[in-house]
Amino acid sequence: MSQKSYKVQAGSLNAAMRKVKDRFGPDVFVLETRELQRKQDGGLGVRTVFELTVVPGEEYTGDATVRSVEKTCYSGDDLKTLKEEIARLERMVTSVNAVGRRLAGMLKTDGHYPIADILRREGASEKTVEVLTSSFEDQTPGQERQSFVAAANHLGRYVKTVRARSWDQMSGIHVFLGSGGSGKTSLIVKIAGRIADAGGDVAIIKLFPRHSGEIKRFEVVGDALGIEAAVAFSLDEFKKSLKYFQKHKVVLVDTPCILTVKELATDNFRKFLSGLNLAHLHYVFDLNTADAMLETEMELCNHMFCNYAVLTKLDITQGRARLFDLVVRKPLVFSFINGSADFDHGLEIASSRAMLAMVHRTLGPGGDGNQGNPLNYRFPEADEKVKAEMQDRSRMLVGESARKRNAV
């Protein structure tokens, strides 16, 4: 006869024991203690979890065979089914809300949304402005509906970002997905540079390279930054690279265009990614993309079970308020924003304050355009002299690396 058991998890062994005693009392048999690594929900790192397998004293039979009736670690298929059901419910709620707003005639005017015109000028669609207007009127007392600050605060609630503020808080595996030309590779190079400059331990992997130029670029980057770099031509090689690089605190994975490389779209690859306990999946969005393509990429972001969204090429993006076209469709958590192609500036860990200032200066802290840009985001009109200096520095790093290689 099998023995029922229960699993309890907590951030420390003492906390796990306290949870066991609170739930089952002092008379408990501990069958197993495990120390597990899990990715941080809403963060950019990993955390340690202690798991106890226990049997209450009155239920203990002495049978060595254990049957777990409370699972805390789920299979990839379980998580896939749960996430698909959540996505279906979110779509249904969005549809019901839209019908309700139309029936109630709540979208007749944007007179009570002080920032509607700003959002339109900065590229948000009319549908998005209507949704935000309706939400603002629902959630804001009548006497505050003319307040610019109240409207900005309301808008800020749509911008969810990671709970991390420094590069040393990154750990684990970070996989970056997106369409071709979205800026994934440049983003990864810059993130690796930030971590390396801060004294961190980082490695990079290029998955499914399309040509020798991509391989060469990663070799040069690895040499220039003094970090390990690998190339994986197949899923098996990718698995081996991850196993080899598990000695590093951070592993960054660059992927090819998700729209054209068939290996990325297979269920086998998707299940493998979703089953990586320490992996954070980031989808990289370029807001310059056409509306229909942006819709497709949102579907791919959901399909791949991505945890986070990244915005790139913000220095050449004319409609930065299009980010709200994304978040009104589905709640997203943003991990990084990249406002420059230059190596030394423009990249920041996402924060709602920086993202609002990015959309329009008057939406930043202080609301007057003077205190926006809190995380050193560089607007297109940034000092051209500084920009030229940064580009020269980037070229110099690559040139030095090439000379070293030729000398060897």
C-alpha positions as CSV (number, residue, x, y, z in Angstrom):
1,M,0.0,0.0,0.0
2,S,1.4,3.4,-1.0
3,Q,1.9,6.2,1.6
4,K,0.4,9.6,1.0
5,S,2.8,12.5,1.3
6,Y,2.7,16.3,1.0
7,K,5.2,18.7,-0.4
8,V,5.9,22.1,1.2
9,Q,8.1,24.8,-0.3
10,A,9.6,28.0,1.2
11,G,12.6,30.4,0.7
12,S,14.6,28.9,3.6
13,L,14.7,25.6,5.4
14,N,13.5,27.2,8.7
15,A,10.6,28.8,6.9
16,A,9.6,25.5,5.3
17,M,9.7,23.8,8.7
18,R,7.4,26.5,10.1
19,K,5.0,26.0,7.3
20,V,4.9,22.3,7.9
21,K,4.2,22.7,11.6
22,D,1.6,25.4,11.0
23,R,-0.2,23.1,8.6
24,F,0.3,19.6,10.1
25,G,1.3,20.2,13.7
26,P,4.5,19.2,15.5
27,D,4.1,15.4,14.9
28,V,5.4,15.1,11.3
29,F,7.8,12.7,9.5
30,V,10.1,14.4,7.0
31,L,10.8,11.9,4.2
32,E,13.0,14.1,2.0
33,T,14.6,17.6,1.9
34,R,15.5,19.2,-1.5
35,E,17.2,22.5,-2.4
36,L,15.8,23.7,-5.7
37,Q,16.6,26.6,-8.1
38,R,13.6,28.5,-9.5
39,K,13.5,31.6,-11.7
40,Q,12.2,34.7,-9.9
41,D,8.6,35.6,-10.9
42,G,8.7,39.2,-12.1
43,G,12.5,39.4,-11.6
44,L,15.6,38.8,-13.8
45,G,17.3,36.2,-11.6
46,V,16.9,32.9,-9.9
47,R,16.0,32.0,-6.3
48,T,16.6,29.1,-4.0
49,V,13.6,27.1,-2.8
50,F,13.6,24.4,-0.1
51,E,11.1,21.6,-0.6
52,L,10.2,19.2,2.2
53,T,8.3,16.0,1.6
54,V,6.4,15.1,4.7
55,V,3.8,12.8,6.2
56,P,1.6,13.8,9.2
57,G,2.3,11.5,12.2
58,E,-1.3,10.1,12.3
59,E,-1.0,9.1,8.6
60,Y,2.5,7.6,8.7
61,T,2.4,3.8,8.1
62,G,6.1,3.2,7.8
63,D,5.7,2.2,4.1
64,A,8.8,3.3,2.2
65,T,6.8,3.8,-1.0
66,V,5.6,7.4,-1.3
67,R,2.7,8.6,-3.4
68,S,2.6,12.4,-3.8
69,V,-0.9,13.9,-3.7
70,E,0.2,17.5,-3.7
71,K,2.5,18.5,-6.6
72,T,4.4,21.7,-6.5
73,C,6.5,21.0,-9.6
74,Y,4.5,20.7,-12.7
75,S,5.3,19.2,-16.1
76,G,5.8,21.3,-19.2
77,D,2.5,19.9,-20.6
78,D,0.6,21.0,-17.4
79,L,2.1,24.5,-17.6
80,K,1.2,24.7,-21.3
81,T,-2.4,23.7,-20.7
82,L,-2.7,26.2,-17.8
83,K,-1.2,29.1,-19.8
84,E,-3.3,28.4,-22.8
85,E,-6.5,28.4,-20.6
86,I,-5.4,31.7,-19.0
87,A,-4.8,33.2,-22.4
88,R,-8.3,32.0,-23.6
89,L,-9.9,33.5,-20.5
90,E,-8.1,36.8,-21.0
91,R,-9.3,37.0,-24.6
92,M,-12.8,36.3,-23.5
93,V,-12.7,39.0,-20.8
94,T,-11.4,41.5,-23.3
95,S,-14.2,40.7,-25.7
96,V,-16.9,40.9,-23.0
97,N,-15.5,44.2,-21.8
98,A,-15.5,45.7,-25.3
99,V,-19.1,44.6,-25.9
100,G,-20.1,46.1,-22.6
101,R,-18.5,49.4,-23.4
102,R,-20.2,49.6,-26.7
103,L,-23.6,48.8,-25.2
104,A,-23.2,51.4,-22.5
105,G,-22.1,54.1,-25.0
106,M,-19.0,54.8,-23.1
107,L,-16.8,55.5,-26.1
108,K,-18.6,58.6,-27.4
109,T,-16.0,61.1,-26.3
110,D,-12.5,61.4,-24.9
111,G,-13.3,64.7,-23.2
112,H,-12.4,63.3,-19.8
113,Y,-9.0,61.8,-20.8
114,P,-6.5,64.7,-20.7
115,I,-3.7,62.8,-22.4
116,A,-5.8,61.4,-25.3
117,D,-4.3,63.8,-27.8
118,I,-0.7,63.1,-26.7
119,L,-1.3,59.4,-27.2
120,R,-2.7,60.0,-30.7
121,R,0.2,62.2,-31.7
122,E,2.7,59.6,-30.4
123,G,1.2,56.8,-32.5
124,A,-1.4,55.0,-30.4
125,S,-4.3,53.7,-32.4
126,E,-7.8,55.1,-32.0
127,K,-9.0,51.8,-30.6
128,T,-6.3,51.9,-27.9
129,V,-7.2,55.5,-27.0
130,E,-10.9,54.5,-26.7
131,V,-10.0,51.6,-24.4
132,L,-7.8,53.7,-22.2
133,T,-10.4,56.5,-22.1
134,S,-13.1,54.0,-21.0
135,S,-10.9,52.5,-18.3
136,F,-9.9,56.0,-17.0
137,E,-13.6,57.0,-16.7
138,D,-14.4,53.7,-15.0
139,Q,-11.7,54.1,-12.4
140,T,-11.5,57.8,-11.8
141,P,-13.9,59.9,-9.7
142,G,-15.6,62.7,-11.7
143,Q,-13.9,65.5,-10.0
144,E,-10.4,64.1,-11.0
145,R,-11.1,63.4,-14.6
146,Q,-9.7,66.7,-15.8
147,S,-6.4,66.1,-13.9
148,F,-3.4,65.5,-16.1
149,V,-1.6,63.8,-13.2
150,A,-4.5,61.5,-12.5
151,A,-4.5,60.5,-16.2
152,A,-0.7,59.9,-16.2
153,N,-0.9,57.8,-13.1
154,H,-3.7,55.8,-14.7
155,L,-1.6,55.2,-17.8
156,G,1.3,54.1,-15.7
157,R,-0.7,51.3,-14.3
158,Y,-0.7,49.7,-17.7
159,V,3.1,49.7,-17.8
160,K,4.3,46.7,-15.8
161,T,8.1,46.2,-15.4
162,V,10.5,43.8,-13.8
163,R,11.4,44.0,-10.2
164,A,15.1,44.6,-10.8
165,R,17.1,47.8,-10.9
166,S,20.7,46.8,-11.3
167,W,22.7,44.5,-13.6
168,D,24.0,42.4,-10.7
169,Q,20.4,41.2,-10.1
170,M,20.4,39.2,-13.3
171,S,21.1,35.5,-13.2
172,G,20.0,32.3,-14.9
173,I,19.3,31.8,-18.6
174,H,17.8,34.6,-20.7
175,V,16.4,33.7,-24.2
176,F,15.6,36.5,-26.6
177,L,13.0,35.8,-29.4
178,G,11.6,38.1,-32.1
179,S,11.5,38.8,-35.8
180,G,14.5,39.5,-38.0
181,G,16.0,43.0,-37.7
182,S,14.2,43.7,-34.4
183,G,17.6,44.3,-32.7
184,K,18.0,41.1,-30.7
185,T,21.7,40.6,-31.3
186,S,22.6,44.2,-30.6
187,L,20.5,44.1,-27.4
188,I,22.3,40.9,-26.2
189,V,25.7,42.4,-26.9
190,K,24.9,45.5,-24.9
191,I,23.4,43.5,-22.0
192,A,26.5,41.3,-21.9
193,G,28.7,44.4,-21.9
194,R,26.8,45.9,-19.0
195,I,27.1,42.7,-16.9
196,A,30.8,42.3,-17.8
197,D,31.6,46.0,-17.0
198,A,29.9,45.5,-13.6
199,G,32.2,42.5,-12.9
200,G,29.5,40.0,-13.5
201,D,29.9,36.4,-14.9
202,V,28.1,36.1,-18.3
203,A,28.3,33.9,-21.4
204,I,26.4,34.2,-24.8
205,I,25.0,31.6,-27.2
206,K,24.1,32.1,-30.8
207,L,21.3,29.6,-31.7
208,F,20.8,28.4,-35.3
209,P,23.2,30.9,-37.0
210,R,22.2,31.5,-40.7
211,H,25.6,32.3,-42.1
212,S,29.3,32.7,-41.2
213,G,29.0,36.4,-40.6
214,E,26.8,35.8,-37.5
215,I,29.3,33.3,-36.1
216,K,32.2,35.7,-36.7
217,R,30.3,38.5,-35.0
218,F,29.8,36.5,-31.8
219,E,33.5,35.5,-31.8
220,V,34.5,39.1,-32.0
221,V,32.1,40.1,-29.3
222,G,33.3,37.4,-27.0
223,D,36.9,38.5,-27.5
224,A,36.2,42.2,-27.1
225,L,34.2,41.6,-23.9
226,G,36.4,38.8,-22.5
227,I,33.5,36.4,-22.2
228,E,32.8,32.9,-23.4
229,A,30.6,32.6,-26.5
230,A,29.2,29.5,-28.3
231,V,27.3,28.6,-31.4
232,A,24.6,25.9,-31.5
233,F,23.4,24.6,-34.9
234,S,20.8,22.2,-33.4
235,L,18.6,21.7,-30.3
236,D,21.0,18.9,-29.1
237,E,24.0,21.3,-29.4
238,F,21.9,24.0,-27.6
239,K,21.3,21.6,-24.7
240,K,25.0,20.8,-24.5
241,S,26.0,24.5,-24.5
242,L,23.5,25.2,-21.7
243,K,25.0,22.3,-19.7
244,Y,28.5,23.5,-20.3
245,F,27.6,27.2,-19.5
246,Q,25.8,26.3,-16.2
247,K,28.9,27.4,-14.4
248,H,28.2,31.0,-15.4
249,K,25.8,33.2,-13.4
250,V,24.1,34.6,-16.6
251,V,23.7,33.0,-20.0
252,L,22.2,35.1,-22.8
253,V,20.8,33.3,-25.9
254,D,20.3,35.0,-29.3
255,T,17.8,33.4,-31.7
256,P,17.2,33.9,-35.4
257,C,14.0,35.3,-36.9
258,I,11.0,33.5,-35.3
259,L,8.9,34.1,-38.4
260,T,11.2,32.3,-40.8
261,V,13.3,29.7,-39.0
262,K,11.2,26.6,-38.7
263,E,13.2,25.1,-35.8
264,L,11.9,27.7,-33.5
265,A,8.3,27.0,-34.2
266,T,8.4,23.3,-33.4
267,D,6.5,21.9,-30.4
268,N,9.7,20.1,-29.4
269,F,11.6,23.4,-29.1
270,R,8.8,25.2,-27.4
271,K,8.3,22.5,-24.8
272,F,12.1,22.4,-24.2
273,L,12.1,26.2,-23.5
274,S,9.0,26.1,-21.3
275,G,10.6,23.3,-19.3
276,L,13.8,25.2,-18.4
277,N,13.3,26.1,-14.8
278,L,15.9,28.8,-14.8
279,A,15.0,30.4,-18.2
280,H,13.5,33.8,-18.7
281,L,12.0,34.2,-22.1
282,H,12.0,37.7,-23.6
283,Y,10.1,38.8,-26.8
284,V,11.8,41.7,-28.6
285,F,9.4,44.2,-30.2
286,D,10.2,46.9,-32.7
287,L,7.4,49.4,-32.6
288,N,8.2,50.5,-36.2
289,T,6.5,47.2,-37.3
290,A,3.3,47.4,-39.3
291,D,0.0,46.9,-37.3
292,A,-0.7,43.4,-38.8
293,M,2.8,42.2,-38.1
294,L,2.7,43.6,-34.6
295,E,-0.5,41.5,-34.0
296,T,1.2,38.4,-35.4
297,E,4.1,39.0,-33.0
298,M,1.8,39.3,-30.0
299,E,0.4,35.9,-30.9
300,L,3.9,34.5,-31.2
301,C,4.8,36.0,-27.8
302,N,1.9,34.2,-26.3
303,H,2.6,31.0,-28.2
304,M,6.2,30.8,-27.0
305,F,5.1,31.5,-23.4
306,C,7.4,34.5,-23.1
307,N,7.7,36.0,-19.6
308,Y,8.8,39.5,-20.7
309,A,8.7,42.0,-23.5
310,V,11.5,44.2,-24.7
311,L,11.3,47.4,-26.7
312,T,14.2,48.3,-29.1
313,K,15.2,50.9,-31.7
314,L,13.5,53.6,-29.7
315,D,15.8,56.2,-31.2
316,I,14.2,55.8,-34.6
317,T,10.7,55.0,-33.4
318,Q,8.2,57.8,-34.3
319,G,5.2,56.2,-32.6
320,R,6.4,55.3,-29.1
321,A,2.8,55.3,-27.7
322,R,2.3,52.2,-29.8
323,L,3.5,50.2,-26.8
324,F,-0.1,50.8,-25.4
325,D,-1.4,49.0,-28.5
326,L,0.4,46.0,-27.1
327,V,-0.6,46.3,-23.4
328,V,-4.3,46.8,-24.0
329,R,-4.4,43.5,-25.9
330,K,-2.6,41.5,-23.2
331,P,-0.9,42.4,-19.9
332,L,2.9,42.5,-20.6
333,V,5.8,42.8,-18.2
334,F,8.7,44.8,-19.8
335,S,12.3,43.8,-19.0
336,F,14.5,46.1,-21.1
337,I,14.3,49.2,-23.3
338,N,16.9,50.1,-25.8
339,G,17.0,53.6,-27.1
340,S,20.2,53.6,-29.2
341,A,22.2,51.4,-31.5
342,D,25.4,52.6,-29.8
343,F,27.1,50.2,-27.5
344,D,27.7,52.5,-24.5
345,H,24.2,54.1,-24.0
346,G,20.5,53.8,-24.5
347,L,20.0,50.4,-22.8
348,E,18.2,50.3,-19.5
349,I,16.4,47.8,-17.3
350,A,12.7,48.8,-17.8
351,S,10.9,51.0,-15.3
352,S,7.4,52.5,-15.7
353,R,8.8,56.0,-15.1
354,A,11.4,55.7,-17.9
355,M,8.9,54.2,-20.3
356,L,6.3,56.9,-19.7
357,A,9.0,59.6,-20.2
358,M,10.0,57.8,-23.4
359,V,6.5,58.1,-24.8
360,H,6.3,61.8,-24.0
361,R,8.4,64.0,-21.7
362,T,5.3,65.5,-20.0
363,L,4.4,62.0,-18.8
364,G,7.7,61.6,-16.9
365,P,8.2,62.5,-13.2
366,G,7.2,66.0,-12.5
367,G,4.9,66.2,-15.5
368,D,6.6,69.2,-17.0
369,G,9.0,67.6,-19.4
370,N,12.0,68.8,-17.3
371,Q,12.4,65.8,-15.0
372,G,11.6,63.1,-17.5
373,N,14.2,60.7,-18.9
374,P,15.1,59.4,-15.4
375,L,17.1,56.4,-16.6
376,N,19.3,58.3,-19.1
377,Y,17.1,57.5,-22.1
378,R,18.5,59.4,-25.1
379,F,15.9,61.1,-27.3
380,P,16.6,61.5,-31.1
381,E,17.7,65.0,-30.6
382,A,20.6,63.9,-28.3
383,D,24.0,65.5,-28.6
384,E,25.3,64.4,-32.0
385,K,28.9,64.9,-30.8
386,V,28.4,62.4,-28.0
387,K,26.7,60.0,-30.3
388,A,29.7,60.2,-32.8
389,E,32.2,59.6,-29.9
390,M,30.2,56.5,-28.8
391,Q,30.2,55.1,-32.3
392,D,33.9,55.6,-32.6
393,R,34.5,53.8,-29.3
394,S,32.4,50.8,-30.5
395,R,34.3,50.6,-33.7
396,M,37.6,50.8,-31.8
397,L,36.7,47.8,-29.6
398,V,35.9,45.7,-32.5
399,G,39.1,46.8,-34.3
400,E,41.3,45.9,-31.4
401,S,39.7,42.5,-31.1
402,A,40.3,41.8,-34.8
403,R,44.0,42.9,-34.5
404,K,44.5,40.6,-31.6
405,R,43.1,37.7,-33.5
406,N,45.3,38.4,-36.6
407,A,48.3,38.6,-34.4
408,V,47.6,35.2,-33.0
